Amino acid sequence: VVKEKSRMGECPVWEERESALVYVDINSQKVCRWSSLTNEVQSVSVDARVGSVALRRCGGYVIALGTRFAFLDWDTQVVTTIVELEQDKPNNRFNDGKVDPKGRFFAGTMAEETAPGVRARRQGALYTLFPDHSVMKQLDHVDISNGLDWSLDHRTFFHIDSLAYAVHAFSYDVHTGKITCPKLVYRLEQEEQMPDGMCIDAEGKLWVACIDGGRVIRIDPETGK
């Protein structure tokens, strides 16, 4: 539906109240919004690569950009920092993020390439931003934190570490937001290419986009098939 080319379009979120598709263009440092009513794309430029965007109940958005969480007021285009993280890792940036069933924002980091195909390993982490603006680190030593979602019964959290070619499941406590007890759901072979974005369908199956693989795979998390 969006005719405009993105340099790296990611994190599509449907915003019912605006009848619009919100997404980020990471490398262009933009948050974008396509209106299904006007068929136009508007965008707001920000001062760092922006990995993900989520909706706020009060309007506007929460974004993960550079190594910080921030609010974006769409009408004024003002970005307000909530918290700075990983200031000891200037080569890191936030990547994919998503809101959990209780309205907490999960987003993870990754190391940028220092040369084509070269990046520091295990420098990323996964964080949860709570409505009171506190932040909890959920995972450490992640290569590229990516594709995340929750099971239909809200008991399981799914997460991708792209460079590890792995999809993991965690026990998820909907009351505290904490994840524990990781187990491997599926490991992709190198020729299957790298797992990236992910979502869950109405049958509880995972859909994983394989970057550079030109395909999407559907995984049964119960059987690993």
Salt bridges, closest charged atoms under 4 A:
GLU15 OE2 - ARG17 NE 2.91
GLU15 OE1 - ARG33 NH1 3.96
GLU18 OE1 - ARG33 NH2 3.95
ASP47 OD1 - ARG68 NH2 2.83
ASP100 OD2 - ARG104 NH1 2.73
GLU112 OE2 - ARG49 NH1 2.74
GLU112 OE2 - ARG93 NE 3.10
GLU113 OE2 - ARG119 NH2 3.49
ASP140 OD2 - LYS137 NZ 3.30
ASP143 OD2 - ARG121 NH2 2.73
ASP149 OD2 - LYS98 NZ 3.60
GLU192 OE2 - ARG215 NH2 3.16
ASP201 OD2 - ARG218 NH2 2.90
GLU203 OE1 - ARG218 NH2 2.82
ASP220 OD2 - LYS205 NZ 3.91
